[in-house]
Amino acid sequence: MPRVHRRPRRSTALRPAAGLLCAALALTTGCSAAGPGPTVATAATAAAAPPSAEQAAVDYRLPTDLTPMLLPANGADTRLTQGLDGFTALVRDRAMRDCLATARVQVPDAPPPMFIRQFEIPDLAHIARHGFSPSTVPTAPAATPAPAPMSGTSATSADPAAQQRCDREGATAADHLRSGYGPLQSAWLTGLAVLERDEAVLTARRELPDCLSGQGVRASDGEQQFFDQVDRALQSAPTEEAARAEDRRLGAAYARCMRPVEAAREPLRAALRDTFVREHGAELARVRDALPGRVAELEQRYSIRFGVPAEA
């Protein structure tokens, strides 16, 4: 059974939880300890999502206002951010696959790009309904047929050197896209750590262990211990059906108990974003002006579509 897909924390106030995905995302998101974007990971233990993971409904429109996508302040905003991260993962995946096809080399076994939620800004509505398991990023709407493979490009061999070269080519394509928005977004997400010292947030967090205990989950250390238990529960479930049921149960418990924390944090994030936009207005304007054209260019080049999870 898979580990929970969790985004890494970016400070000591938002410390890393167990089971962060890096190894499983190496071919899709370009996670790197030194990368500028929001997918930086600090641990490398993971497994692929279950083949039967539910596919989220997807909205294929790029949002008119890119600010919430670039600078998410609540759970609904992070669905837009997941779309941008997922699109970047698709770019990496397709660039790598195109390179391998040209080299007539087999594609290595790896999980597909996935919508990875940000737990520093939890989407409680989605978690309460679906649990923590991710869904695969679709390459295009279901009504659009996938492009036929080019003649003469069927894989004929496994070539580690070519695979490494093509992996680097995919990473370069993703990094080129991410470089346009990653530094700004990373600065925003890193700055959220200060909110964890707010007294209202600290007060709400002190109630978290008791609330989780009332839901049948012992987690005296709060989120850290809770997610360790989620990992163990999903790994030890006897069947995928049992894992999905436990995932939804734990997701509902987490969402219920985190609501007071989010109620304290969301207005603080909104105010902080107003300040951030004023201080980084010129940079934000450049990203908003350039990103739609870049997304459209890459959609055409790789026969993919930008999309965001569309349901709560």
Disulfide bonds with the S-S distance in Angstrom:
Cys99-Cys166 2.05
Cys211-Cys257 2.08
